[in-house]
């Protein structure tokens, strides 16, 4: 299938299958090979009290960002308490676990992977010395990278919108970059396209997604997968704040702006 043969895919959270992974842990795949995504996957991971994803590795980069509630991600014994908006990048082949065993609340997480096919290899009897790393970023000798929402540098991406990069090639992510953006009422992104696939999840408020003349209204972690080269833009036409998590199948954020009519024709 050529790149131009692929169309956008809209995943409505309330329509995506909820799969049981482990006791008190469920997952919803929002973008992956199942919708012809190339080079990336995104998912929603939900953990209830006592939920644990055992120690495992991936063949690609993974980035975990809590959206609701907090949780603990442990990497080779190093334990990071993540609050909503924080993000951790775990490189390919590095053992890690999501440990919600000592938390009595629910946590909803956005997970991004640097491959359209997500595989896991579980460790047999992992034995890592546990070290609490509650608020500081990892030591430079560690391969994982944490961005704290309260300490990250937000930049104005367009008038009325700010963005925080959560992971990219400079932070060790391979074939992947992404971030969090907030849009004030009436704000819109210029019509544009990318040289790689993109996944966009609306995590606050509502957004209008225009793709090559087609329009969709998204909310509540609804996710749009936009193939490379397809013109698109997002608008906040409400009176409330809108926010998204965007993920690109490339290590550096880049886009080509085109005439507005290419999106809304």
C-alpha positions in Angstrom: 0.0 0.0 0.0 1.5 3.3 -1.0 1.5 6.3 1.4 -1.1 8.2 -0.6 -3.4 5.1 -0.6 -3.8 5.5 3.2 -6.4 7.7 4.8 -6.8 9.2 8.3 -8.2 7.0 11.0 -10.4 8.3 13.8 -10.5 6.2 17.0 -13.4 7.0 19.3 -12.4 6.1 22.8 -16.0 4.8 23.6 -15.8 2.6 20.5 -12.3 1.1 20.9 -12.1 -2.4 22.4 -11.0 -2.4 26.0 -8.6 -5.4 26.5 -7.7 -6.9 29.8 -3.9 -7.1 30.2 -3.5 -8.1 33.8 -5.6 -7.9 36.9 -6.8 -4.3 37.3 -5.0 -3.3 34.1 -6.7 -2.6 30.7 -5.5 -1.2 27.4 -7.0 0.4 24.3 -5.0 0.6 21.1 -5.8 3.9 19.5 -3.3 3.9 16.6 -1.2 1.0 15.3 -0.8 -1.3 12.4 -4.5 -2.1 12.7 -5.3 1.3 11.2 -2.4 1.3 8.7 -0.2 3.6 10.9 3.5 3.5 9.9 6.3 3.9 12.5 4.2 4.5 15.6 1.5 3.2 17.9 -0.4 4.9 20.7 -2.6 3.4 23.4 -4.5 4.2 26.6 -3.4 2.2 29.6 -5.8 2.2 32.6 -4.7 0.9 36.0 -6.9 0.4 39.0 -5.7 -0.1 42.6 -3.3 -3.1 42.7 -2.7 -3.1 39.0 0.8 -4.0 37.8 2.3 -4.5 34.4 5.2 -6.9 35.1 8.8 -6.1 34.2 9.2 -6.3 30.4 11.1 -4.8 27.4 10.1 -3.5 24.0 11.9 -3.6 20.7 11.2 0.1 20.3 11.1 3.3 22.4 8.1 3.8 24.7 6.9 7.0 26.3 4.4 7.0 29.2 2.4 10.1 30.1 -0.3 10.0 32.9 -3.5 11.9 32.0 -5.5 11.2 35.2 -4.2 10.1 38.6 -0.5 9.3 39.4 1.4 6.1 39.1 4.9 4.6 39.5 7.1 3.6 36.6 10.1 1.5 37.6 13.1 1.2 35.3 15.8 -1.3 36.4 14.8 -0.7 40.0 14.7 3.1 39.7 11.2 4.2 40.8 9.6 7.4 39.4 6.4 8.8 40.7 4.6 10.4 37.8 1.8 12.9 38.1 -0.6 14.0 35.4 1.4 15.7 32.6 4.7 14.1 33.5 6.3 11.8 30.9 9.0 9.2 30.9 10.8 7.8 27.9 12.1 4.2 28.2 14.5 3.2 25.4 14.2 -0.1 23.5 15.5 -3.1 25.4 15.4 -1.5 28.8 13.4 -3.4 31.5 10.6 -1.5 33.1 7.3 -2.0 34.9 4.2 0.1 35.7 3.6 -0.5 39.4 0.2 0.7 40.7 0.1 -1.9 43.5 0.5 0.7 46.3 -1.9 3.2 44.8 -5.6 3.2 45.8 -6.8 5.3 42.9 -7.3 5.0 39.1 -4.6 6.1 36.7 -5.2 6.7 32.9 -2.0 6.9 30.9 -1.2 7.7 27.3 1.5 5.4 25.9 3.4 6.0 22.6 5.7 3.5 20.8 8.2 3.9 18.0 6.7 1.1 16.0 3.3 0.3 14.5 3.7 -3.2 16.0 4.0 -3.4 19.7 5.6 -6.5 21.3 6.7 -7.3 24.9 9.2 -9.7 26.3 8.6 -10.3 30.0 11.4 -10.9 32.4 11.6 -14.0 34.5 12.2 -13.2 38.2 13.7 -9.7 37.8 16.0 -8.7 40.7 16.8 -5.0 40.6 17.8 -3.0 43.6 15.0 -0.5 44.2 15.8 3.2 44.4 13.2 6.0 44.8 13.5 8.9 42.3 10.4 10.8 43.2 10.9 14.3 41.8 14.3 14.8 40.1 15.1 13.9 36.5 17.2 10.7 36.0 20.9 10.9 36.5 22.8 11.5 33.2 24.1 8.0 33.4 20.6 6.5 33.1 19.1 5.8 29.7 15.5 6.8 30.6 14.4 10.4 30.5 11.7 12.2 32.5 10.0 15.5 31.8 8.1 17.1 34.6 5.1 19.1 33.6 5.8 21.7 36.3 9.4 22.2 35.2 9.3 21.7 31.5 9.8 24.7 29.1 6.5 25.6 27.3 6.8 27.5 24.0 4.2 29.3 22.0 3.5 27.2 18.9 0.9 29.5 17.4 -1.0 32.5 18.7 -3.1 31.3 21.7 -1.4 27.9 21.9 1.6 26.6 24.0 3.4 23.3 23.6 5.7 21.2 25.8 8.0 18.6 24.2 7.8 15.4 26.2 10.1 13.2 24.2 12.3 13.4 21.0 15.6 12.3 19.6 17.5 14.7 21.9 16.0 12.8 24.9 17.0 9.4 23.5 13.7 8.5 21.7 14.4 6.5 18.5 12.1 7.2 15.6 9.6 9.1 17.8 8.8 12.5 19.2 5.8 14.0 20.9 4.4 16.5 23.3 1.5 18.3 25.0 -0.2 21.4 23.6 -2.9 23.6 25.0 -5.2 25.8 22.8 -7.2 28.7 24.1 -10.8 29.2 22.8 -10.8 30.3 19.1 -7.3 29.0 18.5 -6.4 27.0 15.4 -3.3 25.4 14.0 -2.4 26.3 10.4 -3.2 23.7 7.7 0.0 21.6 7.3 1.4 18.2 6.7 4.3 16.1 8.0 6.9 13.8 6.4 5.8 11.0 8.8 2.6 9.7 10.4 1.1 11.5 13.4 -1.2 10.4 16.2 -3.2 13.2 18.0 -5.2 12.5 21.1 -7.6 15.2 22.5 -7.1 15.0 26.3 -9.0 18.1 27.4 -12.0 19.9 25.9 -13.2 19.4 22.3 -11.4 19.9 19.0 -12.4 20.0 15.4 -10.1 18.0 13.2 -10.0 18.9 9.5 -8.3 16.5 7.2 -8.2 17.1 3.4 -11.7 18.5 3.4 -13.2 16.1 5.9 -14.2 17.3 9.4 -14.4 15.4 12.8 -15.2 16.5 16.3 -12.9 14.9 18.9 -13.0 14.8 22.7 -12.2 12.4 25.7 -9.0 11.0 24.3 -10.5 10.4 20.8 -7.5 9.9 18.6 -6.8 10.9 14.9 -4.1 9.0 13.0 -2.9 11.2 10.1 -0.7 9.6 7.5 2.4 11.4 6.2 1.7 14.0 3.5 -2.0 14.4 4.3 -3.0 18.1 5.0 -4.8 18.6 8.3 -5.3 21.1 11.1 -7.0 21.3 14.5 -9.3 24.1 15.8 -10.8 25.0 19.2 -14.2 26.5 18.4 -15.5 26.2 21.9 -15.4 28.5 24.9 -13.2 26.1 26.9 -9.5 25.1 26.9 -8.5 22.3 24.5 -5.4 20.2 24.9 -3.8 17.3 22.9 -1.0 14.9 23.0 0.7 14.7 19.6 3.1 11.9 18.6 5.2 11.9 15.4 6.9 8.9 13.8 10.1 10.9 13.6 12.7 12.1 16.1 12.3 15.8 15.3 9.2 18.0 15.0 8.8 19.4 11.5 5.9 20.4 9.4 5.1 22.2 6.1 2.4 24.8 6.2 0.0 25.1 3.3 -3.0 27.2 2.3 -6.0 26.8 4.6 -8.2 25.7 1.8 -6.2 22.4 1.5 -7.8 21.4 4.9 -11.3 22.7 4.7 -12.1 22.4 1.0 
